[in-house]
Amino acid sequence: MMMLQDGSTQLLCLTASSGVPLFTRGGSKQLPFSIIGSLNGVHMFGGGQGVVLSCCETEGGGKLVWRVFQDSVMLIAVTGSGPGGPGKSRESDVCLQRLLENVWNCMVLVLGQDELVSVRNVGRLKRDLRSCFSLIDQLLEDRHEGILGNLTHCADLLLPPNSTLLQQAVDGFAQCADSEFGCLIIHGRIAAATEKWWRLAPQEIVLLSALMRSLSASGSASCDYPVFLPQGSPTVAHRLLRFQLLPGADVCVLCGPTPSLHRAETGLVVRFWRPVMDTLRDCLAFGEHCLPASVTLRPEVMALLLINRETHRSVSSVQTNHSQTGSPLISKTRCWELLKLFYIFSTTRYFTQQDTLSVSTEERAQRGTTVDYVFGFSHQPLQCYLVTEECKSYGLQTPQHQLFLLIPLSVPTYVLRTVATQTLSDIVAATGF
């Protein structure tokens, strides 16, 4: 695995029955066919012996994770040793298993489950899978700072200052487009959505948001795109109509045969969104702060991730003007990285991830997560903290919320709990989140 750069991840996709390579993404240099064949062979050998090979670690600290979906497609993630080295085994397991799960759902979203499960022509499937590459690359590169849904499987929200006007526009636009599923995306986050949109599976909402970001990055002003819902409708396609309202602001609906893209673009978009253009501009200027001005965070809070466990929604923010007197200066990008790492640390050791509660024992073994560690406690941990060379981190869990904070080293440890409880109280009181 020395062919991979430190910290880089390469994704391999093969047919589960014959091991025929379908595609390879990520990594600066593709692994040789002989190694790909060996990775498939060792998994098949284990299966023949009644053993499920889900992951392993190399001497140099690299990781390999296998996952077979629907007895049809095998996905393998291979990563070089990152800055954490072998000691970060549990965290990297979670990230890679979640990556494979997201990639499979992405393939279903674009192609539908039937084409992936009933492979009649491998050559044709290889060609069709190319339409998934931009979305898969987005999952691999993970370049969108502050977008954590791929990891948390909770929808990333932006809580705009004028939410009522935007909600009315989304509801009216979707209704006139013969749809009950509409969503407004600002800076890659959901600013407003219809009631039925929130009834989609959390993973579907996350992937549809990722698809919207991918389509927006392509530069098109509008598109009519067929999509399958991995859980709700994996074999029957829906139309995703997506329109760019302003750079950074996109709206979409899931609908049937009507309306046409032209009718929706020339009639409905102008009718419902021109009157709220100033509000949209205010939201874009609002930026990635995600929280309205009515929320004043304590100066000790460098970064936060707040998850509503009941609705599977989240808000996150990094304060760029926080005081770090007596603490090492941490960049905005590093804050996002540390926030992700602390989320994984907390949910693999103390707090339960939302979707592990309903996972079967066999599925849990396939994922390779360490949720059994959590279930080994005689009680449910409610708070945890971690002190590193860069900052202090604090996690707080209630029946409805999970809150994860980054706090400067200069803040006394005994103050962390107060900062966390007050932050949660302030946000919920001001937003009802």
HELIX and SHEET records of a PDB file:
HELIX    1   1 PHE A   33  GLY A   48  1                                  16    
HELIX    2   2 GLY A   85  LYS A   88  5                                   4    
HELIX    3   3 SER A   89  LEU A  111  1                                  23    
HELIX    4   4 GLN A  113  VAL A  117  1                                   5    
HELIX    5   5 VAL A  122  LEU A  129  1                                   8    
HELIX    6   6 ARG A  130  CYS A  132  5                                   3    
HELIX    7   7 PHE A  133  GLU A  141  1                                   9    
HELIX    8   8 GLY A  149  THR A  152  1                                   4    
HELIX    9   9 SER A  163  CYS A  176  1                                  14    
HELIX   10  10 TRP A  197  ARG A  199  5                                   3    
HELIX   11  11 PRO A  202  ALA A  217  1                                  16    
HELIX   12  12 LEU A  261  ARG A  263  1                                   3    
HELIX   13  13 ALA A  264  LEU A  268  3                                   5    
HELIX   14  14 VAL A  269  TRP A  273  1                                   5    
HELIX   15  15 ARG A  274  VAL A  276  5                                   3    
HELIX   16  16 MET A  277  PHE A  286  1                                  10    
HELIX   17  17 LYS A  332  ARG A  349  1                                  18    
HELIX   18  18 GLN A  354  THR A  356  5                                   3    
HELIX   19  19 THR A  361  ARG A  367  1                                   7    
HELIX   20  20 VAL A  371  PHE A  375  1                                   5    
HELIX   21  21 THR A  413  VAL A  415  5                                   3    
HELIX   22  22 LEU A  416  THR A  431  1                                  16    
SHEET    1   A 5 PRO A  21  ARG A  25  0                                        
SHEET    2   A 5 THR A   9  THR A  15 -1                                        
SHEET    3   A 5 VAL A  73  THR A  79 -1                                        
SHEET    4   A 5 LYS A  63  PHE A  69 -1                                        
SHEET    5   A 5 CYS A  55  GLU A  57 -1                                        
SHEET    1   B 6 ALA A 155  ASP A 156  0                                        
SHEET    2   B 6 ARG A 313  VAL A 318  1                                        
SHEET    3   B 6 ALA A 303  ASN A 308 -1                                        
SHEET    4   B 6 HIS A 401  ILE A 407 -1                                        
SHEET    5   B 6 LYS A 392  GLN A 397 -1                                        
SHEET    6   B 6 GLN A 383  VAL A 387 -1                                        
SHEET    1   C 5 ARG A 189  ALA A 193  0                                        
SHEET    2   C 5 PHE A 181  ILE A 186 -1                                        
SHEET    3   C 5 ALA A 249  CYS A 255 -1                                        
SHEET    4   C 5 SER A 233  LEU A 246 -1                                        
SHEET    5   C 5 SER A 222  LEU A 229 -1                                        
END                                                                             
